[in-house]
Amino acid sequence: MSGHPDVPGGSCPHVIVSDISVPVLAPDDRHHLERVVRLRVGDAVSVTDGAGAWRWCLFGSELTIDGDIECVAKPSPRISIAFALVKGQKPEMVVQKLTELGVDEIVPFVADRSVVRWDVERSRKNSERLRRVAAEASMQSRRVWLPVVREVTTFSSLLAEGGFVVADRNGDAPSLLNPSVMIGPEGGWSEQERAQFTGVMGLGPGVLRAETASFAAASVLSALRAGLIAPATTT
């Protein structure tokens, strides 16, 4: 082994492969590394299976293994952010940033006041695209655990699962006791939805855009989990 760091950090490219034991670059990833990143033969690259395992390799016509397989424990507690569908290209941006922030599960859903509603075929295609966005963001942010991007669901279905709190003004301080949060649509929660709230997480006194609220919840929960900020105390 050459003297690489023991984590996939720094400026070396980081790529997801299907088999960490015999790592092979996908054609799109090889093209990106050759033509965009302009890697040269012998340059270091870290590879991961997206399920906690990773290792160092050297770039070339084939990847040359340059380190043992390292395994990283799954982050705990699991952070889940469910966001009501937003317009335009914003779903891709939400998934990209939530991935970069370390969210483990991302769930798009339809609320009563959602402007955006996908039919079955559009939902299938968009879900595939969102998973590609998550994979690309995972490589950019050097994650070794790929987030789960679920199929589009509904507010009622998420409530029925249990475990989710909703983000709203005047809610309780974010806490790792409630690491699964639903972010409402651009038009806000309906009265029917508010009547079903079982727990509310506050994100500050102001009214946030739907995508901003997703980032705020993810940032605080990830920072709490990493020990970068202390939990709120009650007196």
Backbone hydrogen bonds in HBPLUS format (Angstrom, degrees):
<---DONOR---> <-ACCEPTOR-->    atom                        ^
c    i                          cat <-CA-CA->   ^        H-A-AA   ^      H-
h    n   atom  resd res      DA  || num        DHA   H-A  angle D-A-AA Bond
n    s   type  num  typ     dist DA aas  dist angle  dist       angle   num
A0004-HIS N   A0002-SER O   2.81 MM   2  5.82 134.4  2.02 112.7  98.4     1
A0009-GLY N   A0007-VAL O   2.76 MM   2  5.60 138.1  1.94 108.7  95.6     2
A0046-SER N   A0013-PRO O   2.97 MM  33  6.36 162.6  2.00 163.2 161.6     3
A0015-VAL N   A0046-SER O   2.92 MM  31  6.39 156.5  1.97 151.0 157.2     4
A0048-THR N   A0015-VAL O   2.92 MM  33  6.31 147.2  2.03 153.0 160.0     5
A0017-VAL N   A0048-THR O   2.82 MM  31  5.98 161.2  1.85 159.4 164.4     6
A0029-ASP N   A0026-ALA O   3.01 MM   3  5.27 116.0  2.43 105.4 121.1     7
A0030-ARG N   A0026-ALA O   2.92 MM   4  6.20 161.0  1.95 162.7 169.0     8
A0031-HIS N   A0027-PRO O   2.93 MM   4  6.12 163.9  1.95 151.9 156.3     9
A0032-HIS N   A0028-ASP O   3.00 MM   4  6.20 156.2  2.06 143.2 149.6    10
A0033-LEU N   A0029-ASP O   2.95 MM   4  6.18 161.7  1.99 150.5 155.1    11
A0034-GLU N   A0030-ARG O   2.89 MM   4  6.03 156.8  1.94 153.2 159.7    12
A0035-ARG N   A0031-HIS O   2.80 MM   4  5.72 169.6  1.82 153.3 156.9    13
A0036-VAL N   A0032-HIS O   2.94 MM   4  5.03 144.8  2.06 124.6 135.5    14
A0037-VAL N   A0032-HIS O   2.92 MM   5  6.32 163.9  1.95 158.7 164.1    15
A0038-ARG N   A0033-LEU O   2.88 MM   5  5.76 106.9  2.42 121.4 140.3    16
A0039-LEU N   A0033-LEU O   2.86 MM   6  5.74 170.0  1.87 155.9 158.9    17
A0043-ASP N   A0040-ARG O   2.97 MM   3  5.62 161.1  2.01 144.8 144.4    18
A0042-GLY N   A0059-PHE O   2.77 MM  17  5.20 170.5  1.77 149.2 149.7    19
A0059-PHE N   A0043-ASP O   2.75 MM  16  5.32 165.8  1.77 156.7 161.1    20
A0045-VAL N   A0057-CYS O   2.97 MM  12  5.35 154.8  2.04 146.2 145.4    21
A0057-CYS N   A0045-VAL O   2.81 MM  12  5.35 149.8  1.90 158.4 168.7    22
A0047-VAL N   A0055-ARG O   2.96 MM   8  5.64 164.1  1.98 163.9 168.9    23
A0055-ARG N   A0047-VAL O   2.97 MM   8  5.64 146.0  2.09 152.4 161.5    24
A0049-ASP N   A0053-ALA O   3.18 MM   4  5.87 152.3  2.27 146.4 151.6    25
A0146-LEU N   A0050-GLY O   2.78 MM  96  4.64 169.8  1.79 124.9 126.1    26
A0052-GLY N   A0144-VAL O   2.71 MM  92  4.93 156.5  1.76 154.1 145.7    27
A0072-VAL N   A0052-GLY O   2.75 MM  20  4.98 160.7  1.78 144.9 151.6    28
A0054-TRP N   A0070-GLU O   2.88 MM  16  5.34 149.8  1.98 149.5 157.7    29
A0070-GLU N   A0054-TRP O   2.72 MM  16  5.34 175.5  1.73 169.8 171.0    30
A0066-ASP N   A0056-TRP O   2.90 MM  10  5.21 163.2  1.93 136.4 132.9    31
A0058-LEU N   A0064-THR O   2.71 MM   6  4.97 145.0  1.83 138.0 150.2    32
A0064-THR N   A0058-LEU O   2.97 MM   6  4.97 167.8  1.98 145.0 149.0    33
A0104-ASP N   A0079-ILE O   2.94 MM  25  5.32 139.3  2.11 138.1 150.8    34
A0105-GLU N   A0079-ILE O   3.11 MM  26  6.44 143.7  2.25 153.5 154.7    35
A0080-SER N   A0179-PRO O   3.00 MM  99  6.35 159.2  2.05 141.9 148.3    36
A0181-VAL N   A0080-SER O   2.95 MM 101  6.34 158.0  2.00 156.3 156.8    37
A0081-ILE N   A0105-GLU O   2.96 MM  24  6.39 158.4  2.01 165.2 165.6    38
A0107-VAL N   A0081-ILE O   3.00 MM  26  6.28 162.2  2.04 141.0 143.6    39
A0082-ALA N   A0181-VAL O   2.82 MM  99  6.12 173.3  1.83 162.1 164.3    40
A0183-ILE N   A0082-ALA O   2.69 MM 101  6.04 159.6  1.73 161.2 168.2    41
A0083-PHE N   A0107-VAL O   2.89 MM  24  6.26 137.9  2.07 135.1 148.0    42
A0109-PHE N   A0083-PHE O   3.01 MM  26  6.07 149.5  2.11 138.6 139.6    43
A0084-ALA N   A0183-ILE O   3.03 MM  99  6.19 149.4  2.13 153.1 161.6    44
A0085-LEU N   A0109-PHE O   2.98 MM  24  5.98 150.8  2.06 164.6 166.7    45
A0090-LYS N   A0087-LYS O   3.19 MM   3  5.98 153.0  2.27 138.4 142.0    46
A0093-MET N   A0089-GLN O   3.33 MM   4  6.72 157.6  2.39 147.2 153.6    47
A0094-VAL N   A0090-LYS O   2.81 MM   4  6.04 161.7  1.85 161.1 165.8    48
A0095-VAL N   A0091-PRO O   2.99 MM   4  6.21 169.0  2.01 152.1 154.3    49
A0096-GLN N   A0092-GLU O   2.89 MM   4  6.04 160.8  1.93 149.0 155.1    50
A0097-LYS N   A0093-MET O   2.96 MM   4  6.13 172.2  1.97 155.3 156.5    51
A0098-LEU N   A0094-VAL O   2.90 MM   4  6.00 162.3  1.94 153.7 159.4    52
A0099-THR N   A0095-VAL O   2.99 MM   4  6.03 153.9  2.06 144.5 151.3    53
A0100-GLU N   A0096-GLN O   3.05 MM   4  6.36 160.6  2.09 147.3 152.5    54
A0101-LEU N   A0097-LYS O   2.92 MM   4  6.10 145.5  2.04 145.1 154.5    55
A0103-VAL N   A0098-LEU O   3.06 MM   5  5.54 162.6  2.09 162.6 157.3    56
A0102-GLY N   A0099-THR O   3.04 MM   3  5.30 159.5  2.09 107.9 114.5    57
A0148-VAL N   A0104-ASP O   2.92 MM  44  6.27 163.6  1.95 150.3 147.4    58
A0106-ILE N   A0148-VAL O   2.80 MM  42  6.16 164.0  1.82 168.4 172.3    59
A0150-ARG N   A0106-ILE O   2.98 MM  44  6.33 156.4  2.04 165.3 172.9    60
A0153-THR N   A0108-PRO O   3.05 MM  45  6.56 152.4  2.13 140.3 147.0    61
A0110-VAL N   A0153-THR O   2.88 MM  43  6.36 143.8  2.01 140.6 148.8    62
A0155-PHE N   A0110-VAL O   3.20 MM  45  6.23 143.6  2.33 159.2 150.4    63
A0114-SER N   A0111-ALA O   3.16 MM   3  5.12 166.9  2.18 108.9 110.5    64
A0123-SER N   A0119-ASP O   2.77 MM   4  5.83 152.4  1.84 153.4 162.2    65
A0124-ARG N   A0120-VAL O   3.01 MM   4  6.26 153.5  2.08 145.7 151.9    66
A0125-LYS N   A0121-GLU O   3.07 MM   4  6.36 169.7  2.08 154.4 155.9    67
A0126-ASN N   A0122-ARG O   2.85 MM   4  5.91 163.7  1.88 149.2 154.6    68
A0127-SER N   A0123-SER O   2.88 MM   4  5.90 150.5  1.97 142.5 150.6    69
A0128-GLU N   A0124-ARG O   3.14 MM   4  6.40 157.0  2.20 147.3 152.7    70
A0129-ARG N   A0125-LYS O   3.05 MM   4  6.35 156.6  2.11 146.0 152.6    71
A0130-LEU N   A0126-ASN O   2.84 MM   4  6.07 158.6  1.88 149.9 155.5    72
A0131-ARG N   A0127-SER O   3.04 MM   4  6.25 149.0  2.14 144.6 152.3    73
A0132-ARG N   A0128-GLU O   3.10 MM   4  6.42 147.2  2.21 143.5 152.2    74
A0133-VAL N   A0129-ARG O   2.93 MM   4  6.28 154.7  1.99 150.1 157.4    75
A0134-ALA N   A0130-LEU O   2.95 MM   4  6.21 154.2  2.02 143.0 149.7    76
A0135-ALA N   A0131-ARG O   2.97 MM   4  6.20 152.7  2.05 142.6 149.7    77
A0136-GLU N   A0132-ARG O   2.95 MM   4  6.21 163.8  1.98 153.2 156.9    78
A0137-ALA N   A0133-VAL O   2.90 MM   4  6.10 159.7  1.94 150.4 156.4    79
A0138-SER N   A0134-ALA O   2.86 MM   4  5.98 144.4  1.99 141.5 151.5    80
A0139-MET N   A0135-ALA O   3.07 MM   4  6.37 153.5  2.14 147.5 153.5    81
A0140-GLN N   A0136-GLU O   2.99 MM   4  6.26 159.4  2.03 146.9 153.0    82
A0141-SER N   A0137-ALA O   2.91 MM   4  6.01 155.9  1.97 145.1 151.1    83
A0142-ARG N   A0138-SER O   2.87 MM   4  5.76 104.1  2.46 133.0 149.3    84
A0143-ARG N   A0138-SER O   2.87 MM   5  5.01 165.2  1.90 145.6 149.2    85
A0142-ARG N   A0139-MET O   3.27 MM   3  4.93 156.2  2.33  95.1 102.0    86
A0158-LEU N   A0154-THR O   3.09 MM   4  6.39 157.2  2.14 152.4 158.2    87
A0159-LEU N   A0155-PHE O   3.00 MM   4  6.31 160.4  2.04 153.7 159.2    88
A0160-ALA N   A0156-SER O   2.96 MM   4  6.16 153.2  2.04 144.6 152.1    89
A0161-GLU N   A0157-SER O   3.13 MM   4  6.40 135.7  2.33 138.8 149.6    90
A0161-GLU N   A0158-LEU O   3.14 MM   3  5.16 129.9  2.41  94.9 108.0    91
A0162-GLY N   A0159-LEU O   3.09 MM   3  5.38 129.9  2.35 102.1 114.5    92
A0165-VAL N   A0180-SER O   2.97 MM  15  6.37 161.6  2.00 152.2 154.4    93
A0182-MET N   A0165-VAL O   2.77 MM  17  6.17 148.5  1.87 151.2 162.0    94
A0166-VAL N   A0199-GLY O   2.96 MM  33  6.33 167.0  1.98 149.3 148.2    95
A0201-MET N   A0166-VAL O   2.71 MM  35  5.97 163.3  1.74 155.5 160.5    96
A0167-ALA N   A0182-MET O   2.91 MM  15  6.04 154.0  1.98 174.2 165.5    97
A0168-ASP N   A0201-MET O   2.98 MM  33  6.14 156.1  2.04 147.4 153.3    98
A0172-ASP N   A0200-VAL O   2.95 MM  28  6.13 152.2  2.03 140.0 134.8    99
A0202-GLY N   A0172-ASP O   2.70 MM  30  5.22 172.0  1.70 142.5 145.3   100
A0178-ASN N   A0175-SER O   2.98 MM   3  5.58 160.3  2.02 113.0 119.3   101
A0188-GLY N   A0185-PRO O   2.98 MM   3  5.25 164.4  2.01 112.6 117.1   102
A0194-ARG N   A0190-SER O   2.92 MM   4  6.23 160.8  1.96 150.8 156.5   103
A0195-ALA N   A0191-GLU O   3.05 MM   4  6.20 144.6  2.18 142.1 150.3   104
A0196-GLN N   A0193-GLU O   2.89 MM   3  5.31 152.6  1.96 110.6 119.7   105
A0197-PHE N   A0194-ARG O   3.25 MM   3  5.31 163.5  2.28 104.7 109.6   106
A0213-ALA N   A0209-ARG O   2.90 MM   4  6.15 158.1  1.95 160.6 166.1   107
A0214-SER N   A0210-ALA O   3.25 MM   4  6.57 148.4  2.35 142.2 150.1   108
A0215-PHE N   A0211-GLU O   3.17 MM   4  6.54 157.1  2.22 147.4 152.5   109
A0216-ALA N   A0212-THR O   2.87 MM   4  6.13 156.5  1.93 152.3 159.5   110
A0217-ALA N   A0213-ALA O   3.00 MM   4  6.14 168.7  2.01 150.7 153.0   111
A0218-ALA N   A0214-SER O   3.04 MM   4  6.20 166.2  2.06 148.4 152.7   112
A0219-SER N   A0215-PHE O   2.85 MM   4  5.91 158.5  1.90 147.7 153.9   113
A0220-VAL N   A0216-ALA O   3.08 MM   4  6.24 170.1  2.09 153.5 155.4   114
A0221-LEU N   A0217-ALA O   3.05 MM   4  6.14 171.3  2.06 153.8 156.6   115
A0222-SER N   A0218-ALA O   2.92 MM   4  5.88 159.9  1.96 145.9 152.1   116
A0223-ALA N   A0219-SER O   2.95 MM   4  6.03 155.2  2.02 143.7 150.8   117
A0224-LEU N   A0220-VAL O   2.89 MM   4  6.11 154.1  1.95 149.7 157.0   118
A0225-ARG N   A0221-LEU O   2.96 MM   4  6.17 160.5  2.00 147.0 152.2   119
A0226-ALA N   A0222-SER O   2.95 MM   4  6.13 146.4  2.07 142.7 151.9   120
A0228-LEU N   A0223-ALA O   2.91 MM   5  5.09 145.2  2.03 158.1 157.9   121
A0227-GLY N   A0224-LEU O   3.09 MM   3  5.13 153.1  2.17 100.8 109.2   122
